[in-house]
Amino acid sequence: MLDFSDAPGELIARCDQGVLDPNCHVDTQRFHDGIGSLDLLRALRVSRQKRRPIALNVQLPSRLKSSFCSPPDASCEHGDIEQYLQRLEHEIDVVGCHLSSEQRVEEFHLSGGTPTSAHLDRLMSHLRGRFNFLEHECGDYSVDVDLHHTDWTTMGALRGQGFNHVSIGVPDIDGDCDLSVACYQNPAPVHSLIDAARTFGYRSINVDLGFGHAWQTPESFALKLTTIIELEPDRLMVFDYARPPRRYRPRLGDKVRALCSQDDKGAMRQIAFEQLMGAGYHYIGMGQFVRPDDDLAIAQERGRLRRTCDGFTRHGYCDHIGFGLGAISQIDDLYTQNTDAIERYQQQLDRDQLPTSRGWRFEAGDQIRHMVTERLACDQELDIRAIERRYGLIFHQYFAAVWPLLEQLSRDGLIELSDRFISILPAGRPDVDAICNLFEQDSGSARH
């Protein structure tokens, strides 16, 4: 895979190119504490005035994750769950007061641990009391489930609450497996949940699969991937354990596992592309592979795929509202993020204040780079003339530091480049994330 040095024209091959966090497709390193709850409240009022549809994301905290499952973890008391849900409901109420009941919830994502039936009923009842959820399968409502704490009953309960997309995590080896690779390779639990999802009529099934831990080898990873492909999920999210999605990050006190060598990690990523694309999956970026008939693949083909703080979506025109620890909201040019400290989260809501701790607002240059990278990532091509007309610039001058690198990529057969278009060629698909990142790295030098 590719990485790009600062010197124009120099390309260095690397094998450790990881994907961005699938739970946060925005550069949070730009976030600062100069953005607070008042900024979010103003943005919410604008959203209400414009009656824009919304996308909701409820983030369950990782430290309480096991307690949302059955059986609960003895290390986390039942009262802790109740206290968290009370604050979460209060946050939902405060935000809901600033939005209109006419704003449709076109997208909803529940991430974190798998709730018990009682907690699920309570949470969904509260959300539906505040927001206008769509009926008749019109919305995209997704949920993350924990492989070891989810059964057919839970899958049925989630489907009954209107969830029509499910993401199944294939965990790293843990204490229950006694470090046995055989446990990790066992496809039966994943097979059972996929069967349940198909029986209950979920529209899409995603499987998360990580690579790069020290115990893994290219051979063991290839075997695991083969077993997953045989189960024919609609989507696979392949991620580097060095940059895991939020719900796979170690909890406080957890032992951080060693990573494998860079050569082995690169081999595993290469195996993922070869096996998945050989099996007919399309790579749309950010570690996400989908079947050709999947909603996301169709949206990409029709030029309607968007990329937001919640990842790839068909609903990029929505205002994205996040609830819970560390949750991110995105409204127009504003990003905000809740505190990820449970104590502060509770204290702020006890004072009737939103737990916003930091954020970031697009400037003019940020908007240009965002549009360029989003369209190139989502469409696999970029209409240069359209960007020039929209922002009143000369593309190859504005991105002068990037242009020589693009020319090198064109000579290498990874992209097709002209004064009018940038197109990602099939050979360049595995490197689309790194190619898009060129424009983000150019942020300090780009000028009108």
MARKOL-210247 format. One record per atom (N, C-alpha, C): x, y, z. Coordinates in steps of 0.001 Angstrom, whole numbers, plus 500000, padded with zeros to 6 digits. Example, Ala and Ser with C-alpha at 12.3 -4.5 7.8 and 13.67 -1.06 7.14 Angstrom:
<pts>
513190494310507800 512300495500507800 513200496700507800 512850497750507080 513670498940507140 512900500030507870 
</pts>
This chain:
<pts>
500846498813500000 500000500000500000 500882501238500000 500270502398499863 501062503594499636 501005504543500807 502139505224500991 502194506398501844 502917507459501032 502733508717501392 503276509782500569 504131510712501413 505349510918500991 506264511778501734 505971513234501445 506656514109502189 506443515539502000 507041516034500691 508100515363500209 508751515820498989 507933515427497776 507548516384496924 506731516071495748 507392515020494880 506595514076494422 507078513071493486 507658511844494124 507927511886495451 508523510715496083 507423509864496682 507332508616496278 506349507688496814 507083506580497541 506676506307498746 507320505269499539 506309504180499820 506636502939499465 505726501821499717 505737501471501192 504553501319501741 504433500905503139 503362499832503231 503426499065504305 502440498007504495 501619498218505757 501754499366506407 501033499578507661 499983500657507520 499564500918506281 498566501965506057 497234501522506625 496833502090507753 495582501693508388 494424502540507897 493225502109508193 492054502892507832 491732503830508975 490966504859508683 490533505764509731 489511505066510606 489276505651511763 488324505084512703 486954504994512049 486396503794511876 485086503678511235 483958504331512016 484201504617513296 483177505276514090 483365506785514130 484359507294513443 484592508730513472 485351509147512231 484641509483511151 485275509831509888 485516511331509814 486162511866510823 486510513280510843 487799513399511640 488610514370511267 489899514549511918 489706515219513274 489565514433514329 489318514988515666 490544515697516227 491708515537515591 492888516259516057 492724517764515879 491820518159515018 491563519586514831 490597520142515874 489972519294516631 488995519749517614 489703520538518722 489025521562519242 489593522375520320 488474522789521266 488843523219522472 487844523530523489 487234524914523317 487552525601522202 486901526871521910 485487526710521390 485098525486521086 483720525168520672 483007524526521855 481817525032522176 481095524519523337 479620524309523079 478888524153524154 477467523805524055 476640524914523410 477029526177523602 476276527269522985 476364527201521462 477526526805520955 477667526652519505 476736525559518986 476653524463519728 475763523381519321 474306523817519382 473931524534520428 472540524982520555 472152525910519408 473052526802519033 472759527689517895 472575526884516613 473427525885516419 473329525047515219 472032524249515216 471614523772516373 470366523019516468 469168523894516103 469202525138516512 468090526047516191 468028526336514686 469200526478514053 469225526656512604 468661525415511915 469025524241512412 468503522996511857 466989522942511963 466485523399513106 465036523405513300 464363524388512338 464952525560512174 464365526559511276 464303526059509842 465333525323509433 465395524832508059 464682523495507885 464206522904509007 463450521649508983 464206520527508257 465504520457508466 466292519421507804 466089518072508486 466134516973507729 466075515643508353 467326515423509198 467258514468510110 468367514259511036 468797512792511063 470044512613511467 470609511288511713 471056511261513168 470633510254513902 470963510141515326 471982509034515545 472884509268516490 473850508248516898 473898508235518413 473526507116519005 473579506959520460 474782506096520805 475688506660521588 476943505994521937 476848505438523351 476891504117523475 476954503501524791 478416503433525222 478723503727526475 480118503809526906 480779502449526995 482027502376526574 482735501092526561 482938500543527951 483118501404528939 483350500901530289 482090500300530897 480937500648530350 479697500050530828 479180499009529855 479947498747528792 479447497908527701 479009496539528189 479844495879528974 479515494528529387 478288494493530282 478015495612530966 476874495639531855 475564495797531106 475618496175529840 474408496241529032 474062494872528467 474969493930528681 474779492610528104 474277491635529152 473895490505528724 473438489463529628 474314488228529448 474955487727530549 474848488243531919 475721489459532115 475358490347533065 476166491541533289 477488491214533933 478459492107533740 479776491973534332 479687492401535790 480220491591536671 480125491882538094 480892493141538481 481822493577537637 482635494738537958 481868496043537795 480694495999537243 479927497219537010 478532497041537576 478172497875538532 476911497689539240 475720498082538362 474583497465538677 473355497759537946 473007499235538049 473289499836539227 472991501241539414 473745502139538468 474949501742538073 475729502539537133 475013502650535797 474397501555535380 473664501571534118 472472502514534215 471760502419535321 470590503267535503 470984504738535511 472091505065536198 472533506451536245 472911506952534862 473588506111534104 473987506536532759 472764506747531874 471804505817531933 470600505961531118 469805507204531490 469786507529532781 469078508735533209 469704509977532590 471041510065532602 471713511214532010 471546511223530494 471600510041529896 471421509951528448 470029510439528051 469023510034528800 467661510486528518 467537512000528703 468226512535529700 468184513983529921 468840514718528760 469961514194528264 470617514802527107 469688514780525898 469000513669525693 468044513555524587 466943514599524721 466451514816525950 465405515803526176 465886517223525883 467095517548526364 467624518903526162 467802519197524670 468395518254523955 468588518449522509 467248518467521791 466352517560522170 465052517464521511 464242518739521610 464438519504522698 463708520765522866 464073521789521794 465240521637521209 465718522609520231 465522522141518796 464871521009518617 464572520503517284 463062520375517119 462619520216515902 461192520126515616 460765518672515471 459570518385515910 459025517036515766 458765516684514308 458803517689513435 458602517440512015 459878517001511310 461010517126511978 462271516704511375 462381515177511431 462456514551510281 462446513094510200 463804512515510592 463773511393511307 464991510652511613 465196509643510492 466025510003509525 466239509124508377 467332508091508637 468195508374509613 469287507455509920 469483507412511432 469714506210511955 469910506041513393 470916504930513614 471871505192514518 472882504176514809 473031504042516315 472942502807516800 473156502496518211 474465501737518313 475467502370518929 476789501762518993 477191501503520440 478057500503520620 478486500125521948 478038498722522275 477723498483523543 477303497147523963 475889496828523537 475581495559523500 474232495112523153 473326495275524364 472272496094524294 471417496322525461 470580495093525801 470216494979527070 469212493998527449 467872494445526873 466918493550526858 465605493878526298 464963495039527043 465095495045528377 464481496104529177 465122497458528882 466449497488528819 467137498746528538 466851499219527113 466767498273526189 466459498624524805 465074499249524705 464088498623525343 462719499151525320 462671500553525910 463389500730527021 463378502030527696 464011503099526814 465167502792526246 465874503767525426 465084504127524172 464562503122523477 463852503392522230 462540504110522483 461881503783523576 460640504477523919 460903505955524158 462004506245524843 462333507648525112 462690508381523817 463467507744522957 463840508370521696 462625508624520810 461748507640520731 460562507803519888 459611508866520445 459664509079521736 458847510131522321 459342511529521986 460605511626521588 461208512919521283 461401513182519799 461580512116519011 461957512293517616 460998511563516683 460980512023515448 460057511518514438 460715510394513634 460670509180514174 461218508016513477 460280507610512339 460869507137511254 460086506747510086 459514505346510266 458424505108509620 457792503793509645 458024503072508319 457633501827508275 457623501029507042 459004500901506407 460027500746507229 461380500453506734 461949501572505856 461467502799506043 461936503894505202 463290504440505641 463665504254506904 464925504767507400 466003503697507442 467263504136507596 468382503226507800 468745503253509275 468325502213510005 468517502136511447 469431500958511757 470633501260512235 471655500229512404 472054500074513865 472604498900514188 473003498600515556 474258497733515542 475151497988516492 476322497140516699 475963496092517742 476324494845517491 476049493788518469 477347493097518857 477398492674520098 478539491966520655 478349490474520428 479317489851519799 479181488449519383 478907487524520567 479597487745521682 479499486821522814 478280487060523697 477573488183523496 476452488498524384 475171488788523606 475069488246522403 473876488451521594 473376487105521098 472072486871521242 471485485622520771 470298485931519855 469597484891519450 468464485068518540 467376485938519162 467154485795520459 466130486596521127 466456488079521046 467732488398521295 468156489796521216 468036490320519794 468437489505518816 468328489932517422 466878490197517041 465978489368517544 464556489574517277 464029490833517933 464501491098519169 464050492296519883 464539493561519177 465783493540518705 466323494692517982 465552494923516682 465238493842515993 464472493971514738 463080494507515026 462509494073516131 461188494551516499 461155496033516808 462307496588517194 462396498020517472 462682498839516219 462759498166515073 462912498889513820 464315498900513242 465275498243513908 466625498191513348 466630497283512121 467205497785511020 467217496983509799 468623496767509229 469642497268509930 471037496987509586 471751496555510866 472590495545510774 473291495062511966 474767494888511654 475601495242512627 477046495081512495 477520494134513598 478140493032513182 478575491986514115 480084492080514291 480522492259515510 481951492334515793 482552490956516005 483622490653515285 484374489424515522 485526489791516446 485462489423517715 486392489968518706 487780489378518607 488699490094519239 490038489572519439 489960488450520465 490992487633520552 491054486597521580 491008487251522946 490216486694523861 490144487225525216 490310486096526217 490060486414527473 490276485428528520 489414484194528372 488194484395527843 487297483254527688 487852482237526702 488681482700525762 489229481804524758 490530481156525205 491082481642526348 492338481096526860 493428481143525794 493426482279525022 494432482517523979 494492481394522958 493373480779522704 493332479693521728 492903480235520376 493740480048519375 493387480503518034 492155479767517528 491964478552517993 490800477773517565 489507478488517929 489506479162519104 488309479906519520 488045481046518549 489088481773518205 488946482896517279 488503482421515903 488961481248515490 488645480759514153 487269480118514057 486622479856515189 485333479169515178 484262480059514535 483707479661513388 482721480510512704 481296480342513219 481070479373514102 479698479047514505 478941480228515118 479524480992516082 478767482114516662 478393483175515629 479327483483514720 479023484470513681 477946483936512751 478077482660512392 477091482025511505 475697482096512121 475616481848513438 474318481867514116 473668483242514054 474460484301514301 473878485645514275 473515486074512856 474304485665511869 473949485978510479 472658485264510096 472507484014510503 471250483296510253 470079484013510909 470292484475512146 469220485190512850 468856486473512106 469890487223511667 469634488480510961 468851488239509681 469181487167508964 468457486869507727 467036486389508027 466883485623509078 465553485132509441 464628486284509812 465171487270510547 464352488397510994 464250489511509954 464942489374508829 464755490305507731 465543491588507812 466739491555508395 467597492741508355 468001493018506907 468074494295506566 468372494666505186 469838494435504840 470734494653505785 472143494384505527 472815493866506792 473848493040506586 474618492448507675 476079492793507444 476680493461508421 478091493810508354 478865492982509377 480074492583509020 480968491898509953 482238492723510090 482620493034511341 483869493739511623 484974492714511842 486123492926511218 487231491995511357 488536492775511464 489257492572512561 490500493283512791 491721492466512414 492814493163512130 494071492484511823 495220493253512463 496338492535512726 497530493219513190 497985492910514591 497275492051515337 497754491685516664 498863490636516567 499688490599517606 500904489784517554 500613488300517370 499500487824517924 499207486395517828 498753485994516430 498332486990515621 497854486686514277 499023486474513317 498795485639512339 499730485468511235 498957485679509940 499636485965508845 498915486073507578 498097484819507276 498627483653507654 497911482400507389 496644482292508226 496735482626509522 495543482529510377 494502483556509974 494948484751509578 494009485782509148 493313485372507856 494075484802506927 493486484351505665 492433483279505911 492720482375506849 491756481319507170 490495481912507773 490665482874508698 489503483501509320 488668484234508275 489327484976507410 488603485726506385 487853484788505451 488454483649505135 487787482669504266 486492482179504896 486533481908506218 485320481429506896 484229482496506904 484630483778507029 483648484863507028 483043485035505633 483872484992504614 483379485142503238 482372484053502903 482618482841503391 481698481726503131 480315481986503714 480225482851504750 478936483176505360 478192484262504576 478849484867503603 478254485830502669 477571487022503344 478268487728504252 477677488967504767 477606490011503662 476728490988503840 476574492035502827 477753493003502842 478321493212504027 479414494160504180 480469493578505125 481710494010504947 482769493720505903 483554494999506170 483790495267507448 484658496363507843 485962495756508344 487048495968507600 488356495419507952 489192496555508530 489653496387509768 490356497479510426 491662497010511050 492561497964511189 493871497751511786 493737497899513304 494220496905514065 494124497002515515 494924498171516074 495860498720515282 496579499915515725 495678501138515694 494587501085514918 493626502184514812 492215501607514873 491837501001515975 490553500287516015 489364501230516116 488188500783515674 486964501540515936 486787501745517430 486024502736517773 485901503147519167 485503502006520093 484581501167519674 484093500147520593 485078498998520793 486170498966520018 487174497930520199 488405498439520929 488412499709521305 489568500228522015 489609499668523435 490805499429523978 490901498846525323 490210499715526356 489507499071527258 488902499789528359 489945500048529443 489615500947530344 490535501310531415 490957500060532182 492246499830532280 492740498673533012 492960497455532150 492458497475530919 492675496342530023 494134496295529578 494595495093529388 495962494925528897 496008495245527412 496951496100527034 497126496447525630 497933495345524960 497378494732523946 498039493606523300 499077494091522294 500132493304522169 501209493644521239 500736493482519801 501339494275518919 501009494217517506 502026493362516767 501627492877515608 502521492051514799 503508492938514053 504392492330513311 505367493090512538 504670493832511408 505340494881510920 504768495654509821 504632494803508560 505572493905508348 505491493036507173 504262492142507242 503998491540508418 502823490680508576 501535491488508462 501550492688509029 500352493529508956 500038493893507503 501080494263506763 500870494584505356 500380493398504563 500897492205504897 500452490996504206 498983490716504484 498543490953505721 497137490721506077 496225491677505336 496628492936505239 495797493900504514 495726493518503033 496826493080502480 496834492649501089 495936491441500890 495968490507501846 495105489327501788 493635489744501790 493315490741502631 491921491199502715 491438491707501360 492247492522500708 491845493051499407 491743491943498360 492711491051498333 492700490003497317 491502489071497492 491273488626498723 490192487662498948 488828488303498775 488634489507499323 487310490125499271 486958490599497863 487905491201497187 487605491641495824 487490490435494893 488239489381495198 488095488148494432 486743487490494641 486141487727495823 484822487172496128 483692488072495635 484042489170494970 483008490028494382 482648491253495189 483329491481496312 483043492676497111 483688493907496470 483053495050496668 483591496324496210 484193497049497402 485334497687497206 485931498490498263 485525499940498063 484838500512499056 484397501901498923 485227502841499790 486217502308500501 487091503148501302 486886502967502787 487851503503503573 487780503458505032 487639502041505580 488201501059504883 488122499683505347 486809498988505044 485882499657504358 484544499110504127 484439498422502768 484098497132502810 483834496348501614 482344496029501572 481737496095500388 480307495831500254 480040495010499009 478932494289499018 478507493559497836 477973494530496781 478023494151495511 477591495075494446 476144495524494562 475278494697495177 473872495063495293 473540495721496628 474564496033497430 474337496693498721 473908498141498505 473163498685499474 472681500064499384 473818501050499158 474945500852499839 476061501792499718 476699501705498336 476829500496497804 477401500333496463 476507500986495410 475197500817495563 474259501422494617 474305502943494716 474395503457495963 474487504906496146 475757505452495513 476854504711495634 478106505153495014 477983505162493496 477370504133492950 477203504043491499 476355505194490963 475387505639491753 474487506701491327 474979508094491719 476160508174492338 476697509460492747 476008510054493956 475396509213494785 474643509701495945 475270509291497274 476457508720497235 477125508319498463 477772509548499096 477662509645500415 478277510749501147 479092510173502300 479977511020502834 480794510616503976 480630511655505073 480191511237506240 479939512136507358 480741511662508569 480482512286509712 481170511878510936 480794510460511337 479713509928510800 479291508560511104 479703507566510019 480460508011509026 480929507102507993 480203507307506678 480266506293505810 479585506368504518 478079506233504721 477321507010503961 475881507034504148 475176507435502866 473900507073502787 473024507568501716 472300508844502142 472562509287503388 471797510390503968 472720511542504356 473603511935503443 474553512988503747 473939514360503923 472680514523503507 472004515808503643 471405515987505028 471518514978505893 470968515059507243 471907515823508169 471344516414509222 472136516921510336 472361515761511299 473625515537511680 473981514383512500 474111514792513964 473330514132514810 473289514454516232 473745513232517024 474767513425517880 475281512329518688 474911512481520151 474603511363520797 474281511337522225 475204510351522929 475606510707524155 476400509785524963 477864510191525029 478641509384525722 480056509675525941 480818509760524623 481517510858524413 482374511005523246 481638511138521933 480308511246521963 479527511291520723 479808512575519947 479790512469518625 480084513593517737 478827514006516988 478629515316516877 477535515876516088 478130516683514947 477400516750513834 477851517481512655 476656518202512046 476659519520512111 475582520335511560 476219521438510726 475942521430509433 476555522383508513 478075522312508644 478691523447508970 480147523492509043 480665523305510466 479804522868511370 480176522716512777 480251521258513189 481354520898513857 481477519606514524 481575519862516027 480877519062516819 481029519126518268 481191517713518804 481853517592519947 482035516283520567 481769516375522056 481029515391522574 480790515296524006 482055514872524743 482112515200526014 483199514711526845 483175513189526900 484360512588527003 484424511133527143 484739510727528578 484632511684529518 484810511398530944 483432511229531574 483147510054532105 481811509758532613 481398510710533725 482342511079534601 481999511969535712 481566513337535203 482326513893534259 481980515211533723 480692515141532914 480498514050532184 479261513873531424 478054513957532357 478133513276533475 477018513271534423 476857514632535087 477971515252535468 477902516548536147 477276517615535266 477662517658534012 477129518668533106 475624518526532938 475169517308532752 473734517086532571 472962517315533860 473567517038535009 472910517334536287 472697518835536464 473513519642535750 473366521095535788 472503521605534641 471855520667533942 471024521001532775 471833521631531658 473094521224531535 473970521705530479 474357520548529569 474481520828528283 474937519797527362 476406519468527631 476810518207527473 478172517795527817 479187518038526699 478948519048525865 479882519372524781 481214519827525363 482315519230524917 483619519577525477 484559520222524469 484335519971523168 485234520534522166 484569520428520795 485233520956519784 484669520876518441 485554521577517435 484978521843516285 485736522434515179 484743522975514159 485059524133513588 484208524731512559 485013524911511278 484430524468510176 485098524617508884 485425526074508600 486614526314508086 486939527579507462 486850527375505953 487078528452505192 486900528358503737 487766527268503134 489046527227503505 489937526215502963 489538524810503370 489031524674504604 488577523366505076 487410522859504229 486508523765503868 485350523376503069 485778522853501701 486772523503501114 487243523063499800 487862521676499899 488763521496500859 489415520191501006 488414519110501350 487437519459502193 486422518480502561 485623518039501342 485221518990500515 484450518653499318 485275517794498365 486554518142498171 487418517387497270 487594515956497753 487926515785499025 488180514435499540 486901513608499607 485785514239499957 484533513481500034 484096512992498655 484151513874497666 483697513453496349 484652512433495738 485946512597495948 486902511630495416 486743510287496109 486508510299497427 486326509055498172 485015508367497800 483945509148497688 482626508557497477 482356508192496024 482854509008495089 482583508778493673 483713508059492962 484888507952493630 486084507403493007 486553508269491837 486037509462491751 486486510424490758 486108511828491212 486772512815490621 486521514203491000 486402515055489743 485332515835489678 485127516790488590 485871518076488956 487061518245488415 487902519390488763 487236520700488368 486637520729487190 486010521968486715 484861522389487632 484133521412488155 483031521746489065 483553522391490348 484688521893490849 485294522485492040 485771523905491742 486366524094490574 486865525420490204 485730526425490088 484610525997489477 483473526903489326 482846527227490681 482741526220491532 482065526421492814 482846527343493738 484172527205493746 484968527947494720 485829529045494085 485758529206492778 486479530280492130 487984530163492254 488516529008491906 489948528780492024 490465528016490807 491785527968490679 492442527135489674 493011525933490412 492488524761490140 492723523590490969 494206523265491114 494928523182489986 496314522734490080 497202523782490748 496737525032490801 497476526056491540 497119526017493023 495849525830493314 495412525783494708 496047524597495426 496102523460494745 496729522265495314 498085522019494636 498897523070494616 500184522992493909 501105521932494500 501064521737495814 501940520749496432 501486519324496134 500200519150495855 499653517815495606 499801517417494138 499744518387493242 499666518071491814 500810517178491333 502081517424491713 503144516519491266 502960515087491748 502406514918492937 502144513572493441 501042512892492626 500036513673492244 498971513128491403 499530512705490043 500432513497489512 501048513140488236 501840511841488364 502522511659489506 503262510414489723 502311509228489831 501204509413490528 500202508348490647 499628507993489280 499465508991488440 498971508749487081 499979507918486288 501252508243486410 502277507466485709 502350506034486234 502024505853487518 502051504514488114 500790503710487820 499825504312487130 498612503592486760 497586503463487867 497694504309488911 496735504242490021 495556505193489805 495791506292489123 494710507228488825 494817507661487370 493707508199486864 493707508876485569 493570510357485846 494473511166485315 494541512585485638 494483513431484379 493633514454484412 493579515446483345 493230516781483981 493132517826483146 492742519138483665 491279519162484101 490536518132483745 489096518118484036 488696517100485093 489416515973485193 488988514913486100 490173514251486789 489903513734487990 490765512764488658 489914511515488842 490340510390488307 489598509136488428 490497508080489071 489964507391490066 490691506298490704 490545505059489828 491654504539489329 491635503336488502 491556502092489392 491164500946488834 491054499723489656 492298499431490476 493488499655489916 494727499382490651 494899500320491837 494224501462491797 494356502435492879 493291502336493943 492282501481493741 491187501377494717 491670501059496139 492619500124496305 493066499851497687 493715501053498366 494172502025497598 494870503179498160 494039504451498112 492726504326497936 491894505514497804 491969506374499063 492076505758500257 492141506536501493 493418507376501526 494545506770501153 495810507501501161 495827508592500100 495220508332498956 495165509337497889 494336510539498345 493196510274498953 492362511371499464 493091512153500558 493866511443501360 494564512092502463 495616513085501980 496044512969500732 496987513935500183 496458515364500305 495175515534500050 494586516869500064 494455517399501490 494261516498502467 494220516918503862 495599517346504326 496637516630503911 498001516970504308 498469518272503687 497806518687502607 498183519918501920 497546521162502543 496892520986503691 496119522084504263 496953523303504605 498240523094504881 499055524231505259 499571525021504073 499561524410502894 500139525092501756 499145525550500714 497909525037500778 496909525402499777 496483526852499949 496445527574498846 496027528997498876 495280529307497581 494407530306497678 493779530800496450 494831531419495546 
</pts>
